[in-house]
């Protein structure tokens, strides 16, 4: 077995590289996002620099959460390459250590990072994402144009009431879907003819009706009318609109099981929540797969040379694995693949391929 001192040394080198790369990426993302938000809100006098900084802070965790696999991959590649070029791995082999022994510390660190990301970082990211959506909805929902800002994801829900069918679009949700910001409602009669279009700053779900605030009603052939409060009938309750309006990214890991049960009890599909839960459970294993891919690159560096080509190959392999992960998630969300298979297949495939290549190179 690898000694404690040497094991901690390898683990510390790997953890330091991952943290350095992750923080560098976070800094760059926060700066770019702040500048982009400043550009989008340049014509809104009520938006201050402090508010922009707060929105950027709330948005940052959801962006950087997606970077975790790449940070682990690049951190592992840089660690193995530096250890190889400094002949430290050669010395480790000379004292009888196998590849499985000196990659064990980085693998354990990556697994712990994955657990931390799932159980701690994700809940913080989900909470901050919902707060960012709320502030963005208040900023961009103040305009009566009904147009979403560039790059903003909208939320849609279809409802049936005594007056007919309605389609609701919202820029942001909060309070478990009971409150909406930046609302546009298309109302149809029972013959599916458009009756009116309503634009409102916000909407709150009441008893059998949506209560719209600062609403502008546009009826075909008539001038628009402005109302401080406007009611739209609905047959929905908070449980029913949860699946339609609450994005899985804004639901904490610890709240996902309850969200799945709630969606199932209300008769709505819960595939998106199941996929999110399984993806978070598989995240530690996905990070382990990234370390194994980096180990393949590191071994090839000090045994065969060609640093640039092998690093490029490792980065390409990790990128393909990440793209495969996103493709599997899209297929799972669309219902073509079971959520468990969509979430776990990339991680399991990456681990198996990494182990097989290392076995082939080390043991023939």
C-alpha positions as CSV (number, residue, x, y, z in Angstrom):
1,X,0.0,0.0,0.0
2,X,1.1,3.6,-0.6
3,X,2.5,5.3,2.4
4,X,0.5,8.0,4.2
5,X,3.0,10.8,3.6
6,X,3.3,10.0,-0.1
7,X,-0.5,9.5,-0.4
8,X,-1.2,12.9,1.2
9,X,1.4,14.5,-1.0
10,X,-0.3,13.2,-4.2
11,X,-3.7,14.2,-2.8
12,X,-2.6,17.7,-1.9
13,X,-1.0,18.3,-5.3
14,X,-4.2,17.2,-7.0
15,X,-6.5,19.1,-4.8
16,X,-4.5,22.3,-5.1
17,X,-4.5,22.0,-8.9
18,X,-8.3,21.5,-9.0
19,X,-9.0,24.4,-6.6
20,X,-6.6,26.7,-8.6
21,X,-8.3,25.9,-11.9
22,X,-11.8,26.1,-10.5
23,X,-11.2,29.5,-8.9
24,X,-9.6,30.8,-12.1
25,X,-12.7,29.7,-14.1
26,X,-15.0,31.2,-11.5
27,X,-13.3,34.5,-11.6
28,X,-13.4,34.7,-15.4
29,X,-17.1,33.6,-15.5
30,X,-18.1,36.1,-12.8
31,X,-16.3,39.0,-14.7
32,X,-17.9,38.1,-18.0
33,X,-21.3,37.6,-16.5
34,X,-21.1,40.9,-14.7
35,X,-20.2,42.8,-17.9
36,X,-23.0,41.0,-19.8
37,X,-25.5,41.9,-17.2
38,X,-24.3,45.5,-17.2
39,X,-24.8,45.6,-21.0
40,X,-28.3,44.2,-20.8
41,X,-29.4,46.6,-18.0
42,X,-27.7,49.7,-19.4
43,X,-31.0,51.4,-20.2
44,X,-32.5,50.7,-16.8
45,X,-31.7,53.5,-14.4
46,X,-33.0,51.7,-11.3
47,X,-30.4,49.0,-11.7
48,X,-27.3,49.8,-9.6
49,X,-23.8,48.4,-9.6
50,X,-24.5,46.7,-6.2
51,X,-27.6,45.0,-7.6
52,X,-25.7,43.8,-10.6
53,X,-23.0,42.4,-8.4
54,X,-25.6,40.7,-6.2
55,X,-27.3,39.1,-9.3
56,X,-23.9,38.0,-10.6
57,X,-23.0,36.4,-7.3
58,X,-26.3,34.5,-7.2
59,X,-25.9,33.3,-10.8
60,X,-22.2,32.2,-10.4
61,X,-22.8,28.9,-8.5
62,X,-25.1,27.5,-11.1
63,X,-22.6,28.3,-13.9
64,X,-19.6,27.0,-12.0
65,X,-21.3,23.8,-11.0
66,X,-21.2,22.7,-14.6
67,X,-17.4,23.4,-14.6
68,X,-16.6,20.9,-11.9
69,X,-15.9,17.9,-14.2
70,X,-13.6,20.0,-16.3
71,X,-11.8,21.4,-13.3
72,X,-11.1,17.9,-12.0
73,X,-10.0,16.8,-15.5
74,X,-7.6,19.6,-16.0
75,X,-6.4,19.5,-12.4
76,X,-5.7,15.8,-12.7
77,X,-3.9,16.2,-16.1
78,X,-1.7,19.0,-14.8
79,X,-0.9,17.0,-11.7
80,X,0.1,13.8,-13.5
81,X,2.0,15.7,-16.2
82,X,4.0,17.7,-13.6
83,X,4.8,14.6,-11.5
84,X,5.9,12.8,-14.7
85,X,8.1,15.6,-16.0
86,X,9.8,15.9,-12.6
87,X,10.3,12.1,-12.5
88,X,8.4,11.8,-9.3
89,X,6.2,9.1,-10.7
90,X,9.3,7.3,-12.0
91,X,10.7,7.3,-8.5
92,X,7.4,6.0,-7.2
93,X,7.6,3.1,-9.7
94,X,11.2,2.4,-8.7
95,X,10.2,1.8,-5.1
96,X,7.6,-0.7,-6.3
97,X,4.4,1.3,-6.5
98,X,1.9,0.5,-9.3
99,X,-0.3,2.9,-11.1
100,X,-3.3,1.9,-9.0
101,X,-1.5,2.9,-5.9
102,X,-0.5,6.4,-6.9
103,X,-3.8,7.3,-8.6
104,X,-5.8,6.2,-5.5
105,X,-5.3,9.5,-3.6
106,X,-6.5,11.6,-6.6
107,X,-9.4,9.2,-7.1
108,X,-10.5,9.5,-3.5
109,X,-10.2,13.3,-3.5
110,X,-12.3,13.5,-6.7
111,X,-14.9,11.3,-5.1
112,X,-15.0,13.5,-2.0
113,X,-15.3,16.6,-4.2
114,X,-18.2,15.0,-6.0
115,X,-19.9,14.2,-2.7
116,X,-19.3,17.8,-1.5
117,X,-20.6,19.2,-4.8
118,X,-23.8,17.1,-4.6
119,X,-24.7,17.5,-0.9
120,X,-23.4,21.0,-0.2
121,X,-22.6,23.0,-3.3
122,X,-25.7,22.0,-5.2
123,X,-28.2,23.1,-2.5
124,X,-26.4,26.5,-2.3
125,X,-26.4,26.7,-6.1
126,X,-30.1,25.9,-6.3
127,X,-31.0,28.5,-3.6
128,X,-28.9,31.2,-5.3
129,X,-30.3,30.3,-8.7
130,X,-33.9,30.9,-7.5
131,X,-32.9,34.2,-5.9
132,X,-31.2,35.3,-9.1
133,X,-34.3,34.4,-11.1
134,X,-36.4,36.4,-8.7
135,X,-34.2,39.5,-9.1
136,X,-34.0,39.1,-12.8
137,X,-37.7,38.8,-13.1
138,X,-38.2,42.0,-11.2
139,X,-35.6,43.8,-13.3
140,X,-36.8,42.7,-16.8
141,X,-40.4,42.1,-15.8
142,X,-40.8,45.8,-15.2
143,X,-41.0,46.4,-18.9
144,X,-44.4,45.9,-20.5
145,X,-43.0,44.7,-23.8
146,X,-43.4,41.1,-22.9
147,X,-40.0,40.3,-24.4
148,X,-37.5,38.2,-22.6
149,X,-33.9,39.4,-22.3
150,X,-31.3,37.7,-24.5
151,X,-30.3,34.3,-23.1
152,X,-33.0,34.2,-20.5
153,X,-34.9,31.0,-20.0
154,X,-38.7,31.3,-19.8
155,X,-41.2,29.1,-18.0
156,X,-44.4,28.0,-19.6
157,X,-47.6,26.4,-18.2
158,X,-50.9,25.6,-19.8
159,X,-54.1,25.6,-17.8
160,X,-57.8,25.0,-18.2
161,X,-60.5,27.0,-16.4
162,X,-64.2,27.8,-16.6
163,X,-63.4,30.6,-19.1
164,X,-61.4,28.4,-21.4
165,X,-57.7,27.7,-21.9
166,X,-54.8,29.9,-21.0
167,X,-51.1,29.8,-21.6
168,X,-48.9,31.5,-19.1
169,X,-45.3,32.6,-19.7
170,X,-43.1,33.7,-16.8
171,X,-39.5,35.0,-16.7
172,X,-39.0,33.8,-13.1
173,X,-40.7,31.9,-10.3
174,X,-40.5,31.8,-6.6
175,X,-42.3,30.6,-3.5
176,X,-42.6,27.1,-5.0
177,X,-44.3,28.4,-8.2
178,X,-47.0,30.4,-6.3
179,X,-45.4,33.7,-7.4
180,X,-44.3,34.7,-11.0
181,X,-42.4,37.6,-12.4
182,X,-42.5,39.1,-15.9
183,X,-45.8,37.4,-16.8
184,X,-47.5,37.1,-20.2
185,X,-50.9,35.3,-20.4
186,X,-52.6,34.3,-23.6
187,X,-56.3,33.6,-23.0
188,X,-58.5,31.5,-25.3
189,X,-62.2,30.9,-25.3
190,X,-63.8,27.4,-25.4
191,X,-63.5,27.5,-29.2
192,X,-59.8,28.0,-29.0
193,X,-60.0,31.6,-30.3
194,X,-57.6,34.2,-28.8
195,X,-59.6,36.4,-26.5
196,X,-56.9,38.6,-24.9
197,X,-53.3,39.0,-24.1
198,X,-52.3,40.1,-20.6
199,X,-48.9,41.4,-19.6
200,X,-48.1,41.9,-15.9
201,X,-45.2,42.7,-13.7
202,X,-46.0,39.8,-11.4
203,X,-48.6,37.2,-10.6
204,X,-49.6,35.4,-7.4
205,X,-51.6,32.2,-7.2
206,X,-54.7,32.8,-5.1
207,X,-57.8,30.7,-4.4
208,X,-59.0,29.6,-7.9
209,X,-57.4,32.6,-9.7
210,X,-54.1,34.2,-10.6
211,X,-53.8,37.7,-9.2
212,X,-51.9,39.9,-11.7
213,X,-50.2,43.1,-10.6
214,X,-49.7,46.1,-12.8
215,X,-51.4,44.4,-15.7
216,X,-51.9,45.6,-19.3
217,X,-54.8,43.9,-21.1
218,X,-54.7,43.8,-24.9
219,X,-58.0,42.7,-26.7
220,X,-57.9,42.2,-30.5
221,X,-59.5,45.3,-32.2
222,X,-59.5,47.4,-29.0
223,X,-57.2,49.7,-27.2
224,X,-55.2,48.3,-24.3
225,X,-56.3,48.8,-20.8
226,X,-54.2,49.2,-17.6
227,X,-55.2,47.6,-14.3
228,X,-53.5,47.7,-10.9
229,X,-54.9,44.2,-10.2
230,X,-56.3,41.7,-12.7
231,X,-57.7,38.2,-12.0
232,X,-57.4,35.2,-14.3
233,X,-59.3,32.1,-13.3
234,X,-57.3,28.8,-12.9
235,X,-57.9,25.3,-11.8
236,X,-54.3,24.7,-10.8
237,X,-52.8,24.4,-7.3
238,X,-49.1,24.8,-6.3
239,X,-48.4,21.1,-6.6
240,X,-49.7,20.9,-10.1
241,X,-47.7,23.9,-11.4
242,X,-44.5,22.7,-9.8
243,X,-43.5,20.5,-12.6
244,X,-44.3,23.1,-15.2
245,X,-42.8,26.1,-13.6
246,X,-40.0,25.0,-11.2
247,X,-36.8,24.2,-13.0
248,X,-34.9,21.2,-11.6
249,X,-31.8,23.4,-11.3
250,X,-33.5,25.5,-8.6
251,X,-34.5,22.5,-6.5
252,X,-31.9,21.4,-3.9
253,X,-30.6,17.8,-3.9
254,X,-32.2,17.2,-0.5
255,X,-35.6,18.5,-1.8
256,X,-35.6,16.5,-5.1
257,X,-37.2,13.3,-3.6
258,X,-40.1,15.4,-2.2
259,X,-40.4,17.2,-5.6
260,X,-40.6,13.8,-7.3
261,X,-43.4,12.6,-5.0
262,X,-45.3,15.8,-5.4
263,X,-45.2,15.7,-9.2
264,X,-46.3,12.1,-9.2
265,X,-49.2,12.7,-6.8
266,X,-50.4,15.6,-8.9
267,X,-50.4,13.5,-12.1
268,X,-47.5,15.4,-13.8
269,X,-44.4,13.7,-15.1
270,X,-41.4,13.8,-12.8
271,X,-38.7,12.8,-15.4
272,X,-36.8,16.0,-15.1
273,X,-36.6,15.7,-11.3
274,X,-35.6,12.1,-11.5
275,X,-32.9,12.9,-14.0
276,X,-31.5,15.7,-11.9
277,X,-31.5,13.5,-8.8
278,X,-29.7,10.6,-10.6
279,X,-27.2,13.0,-12.2
280,X,-26.3,14.4,-8.8
281,X,-25.9,10.9,-7.4
282,X,-23.7,10.0,-10.3
283,X,-21.5,13.1,-10.1
284,X,-18.8,11.7,-7.8
285,X,-18.4,8.7,-10.2
286,X,-18.2,11.1,-13.2
287,X,-15.4,13.0,-11.5
288,X,-13.6,9.7,-10.8
289,X,-13.9,8.9,-14.6
290,X,-12.2,12.2,-15.3
291,X,-9.3,11.3,-13.0
292,X,-8.9,7.9,-14.8
293,X,-8.8,9.6,-18.2
294,X,-6.2,12.0,-16.9
295,X,-4.2,9.1,-15.5
296,X,-4.1,7.6,-19.0
297,X,-2.7,10.8,-20.3
298,X,-0.2,11.2,-17.5
299,X,1.2,7.6,-17.9
300,X,1.6,8.1,-21.6
301,X,3.6,11.3,-21.0
302,X,6.4,9.9,-19.0
303,X,6.6,6.6,-20.8
304,X,6.3,7.5,-24.4
305,X,6.8,11.3,-24.7
306,X,4.7,13.6,-26.8
307,X,3.4,15.9,-24.1
308,X,1.3,18.2,-26.3
309,X,-0.4,15.4,-28.3
310,X,-1.3,13.3,-25.3
311,X,-2.6,16.3,-23.3
312,X,-4.7,17.2,-26.2
313,X,-6.0,13.7,-26.4
314,X,-6.9,13.7,-22.8
315,X,-8.7,17.0,-23.0
316,X,-10.6,15.7,-26.1
317,X,-11.6,12.5,-24.3
318,X,-12.8,14.4,-21.3
319,X,-14.7,16.8,-23.5
320,X,-16.3,14.0,-25.4
321,X,-17.3,12.3,-22.1
322,X,-18.9,15.6,-21.0
323,X,-20.7,16.1,-24.3
324,X,-21.9,12.5,-24.0
325,X,-23.2,13.3,-20.5
326,X,-25.2,16.3,-21.7
327,X,-26.6,14.3,-24.7
328,X,-27.7,11.5,-22.4
329,X,-29.3,14.0,-20.1
330,X,-31.2,15.6,-23.0
331,X,-32.4,12.1,-24.2
332,X,-33.5,11.3,-20.6
333,X,-35.3,14.6,-20.2
334,X,-37.1,14.0,-23.5
335,X,-38.2,10.6,-22.3
336,X,-36.3,8.5,-24.9
337,X,-33.9,7.0,-22.2
338,X,-34.7,6.1,-18.6
339,X,-33.4,8.7,-16.2
340,X,-31.2,6.2,-14.4
341,X,-29.5,5.0,-17.6
342,X,-29.1,8.6,-18.9
343,X,-27.5,9.8,-15.7
344,X,-25.2,6.8,-14.9
345,X,-24.2,5.6,-18.4
346,X,-21.5,8.3,-19.1
347,X,-19.9,7.9,-15.6
348,X,-19.9,4.1,-15.7
349,X,-18.6,4.1,-19.3
350,X,-15.8,6.6,-18.5
351,X,-14.7,4.6,-15.5
352,X,-14.7,1.3,-17.4
353,X,-12.8,2.7,-20.4
354,X,-10.2,4.3,-18.1
355,X,-9.7,1.1,-16.1
356,X,-9.5,-1.1,-19.2
357,X,-6.8,1.2,-20.8
358,X,-4.8,1.3,-17.7
359,X,-5.0,-2.5,-17.3
360,X,-3.9,-2.9,-20.9
361,X,-0.9,-0.6,-20.5
362,X,0.2,-1.8,-17.1
363,X,-0.6,-5.5,-17.2
364,X,-0.8,-6.2,-20.9
